[in-house]
Amino acid sequence: MAIWQWAILALAVVWGLQSFGTWLQMRHYTDVMKGISNRYKQGYVGAGNAKGRLGKGVIVLVVVDEALRIERFLQMSGRSVLAKFVRMPHYEGQSLDDLRGESQILKEAEPGVALAVARAVEQIDKARGQKSGEAPIPLNAVETGA
């Protein structure tokens, strides 16, 4: 076999492994979302993401109840398709407004996380605005870049 044939074979194997890893990660994301929607019947869910070019990407899921208290805060970050959601209990129990205030603190430490949180909060605000007919609350603490 010529060297270019081995190179094409290696490329096909790497592409197959990447596809399988992506499928595993999507399955994990779907399972987590199903678990959230089965456990929390009332309230809102916001999902935010921030893609890293060379750094790690971040996905944040924020679940709030009708009183806008954070019931669950999940964060997935990493460079690999093997990354999993991690529960962040120090945010749970806070109000959504407290999280807006902390977004500036998060931005100074980890910009990807702050951006993902801002996008998740925006999604919750949009869902609240559509349900109640009122305008969503603007997110003043963090620039979303969207």
N, C-alpha and C positions, 0 to 999 in steps of 0.2 A: 504494500500500500504506500502511496506517495504521501509526503508530509502534509500536503494540502487536504488530503482525504482524512488524515488523523485530526487535523485542525477543525474541519467541519464536523467530524464525529464528536470531538470534545465540546464544540460550541453547542451542538444539539443536546448533549448530556447536561451541560450547565443550564441551558434554557429549560430543559425538562425539570431539573431540580428547583429552579426559580419559580416555575409555574406551580409545582407541587407546594412549595412554601407559601406562595401567595394564596393558594386554595385553602391551606391550613389556617392562615391568618384570617381570611374572610369567614371561614367557618367559626372560628373563635369569636369574632366580632358579632356574627349573627346569633350565636348562642348567648352571649352576654346581653345583647339587646332583647332577645326573647325572655331571658330571665328577669330583666328589669321590667318589661311590660307585663309579665305575669305576676310579679311581686308588688309592684306599685300601680294600683289601678287609678288613683287620683293624683293629679298634679301634672307636671311637665318634665320633659326630658330634653336636654340640649346636648348636642354633639358638636364639638369643635376640633379643628385640626390645624396643625402648622407643619409644613413640609420643610425639612432641612436639606439644603443642597449637598453639603459634605457632612454636616452634623446629623444629629438624630432627629427623626420626625416625632411628632407628638399628637396623640388623640386624647381628648378629654370628654368624659360623659358626666353631666351634672343632672341629678334628679332632684326636683323640688316638689314640695306638697302645695296645696292650695294657698297656704299662708306664706308661701315663698321661703320656707325653711329648707335648707339642703338636707335631703335624706340620704343621698349616696353621691360620692365623688370618686370617679374612677379615672385613672390616668395610665395610658400606655405610651411608652417612649422607647426608642431604640433605633438601631441601624439595620436590624435584621428582621426577617419575617417571623422569627421565633419569639418576638416580644409579646408579652401578655399584659392584660389590665391589672393594675395594682390599686387597691382601695386606699384612699387618703383620708383616714378618719378625722384628722384635725380640722378639716373643712366642714364636716358633717355637724348639723345642729345650728350652724350660722345662718343668718338671713342672706338672701341674694344680694342685698345692698352691701352687706359686709364683704362679700366676695368681690363686688365691684371695687370697693375701696382697697382690698388687698391686691387687686390686679396690678396696681402700680408697683407694689412691693415685689410681686412675682416677676414683673417685667425687668426689674433691675437684676434679679438673680438668674432667671431663665427666660429669655424672650420668647422661646417657642411655646412654653407652657402658658405664659401670659396671653399670647395671641390665641391659643386654643381655648383658654377659659373665656376670653372676650367673645369669641365666635359662638361658644356654647350658650353664654348668657344672652347674646343677641337672638339666638334661635328661640330661647325660652320667651324672651320679650315679644318676638313676632307671634309665637303661638298664643300667648296671652292676649295680645292685641286683636288677633283674628277671632278668638273665642268671645271676648267681651265687647268687641266693637270699638274699643278705645285705641288711641295711638300707642304704640309700644314705647317704653321708656328708653331714652337714648343712653348709650353707654359712653359716659364722659371720661372714665378713668384711663381707658386704653385705646390707642389708635388700632383699628383692626387691619388696615392695609387692604381691605377688600374693595 
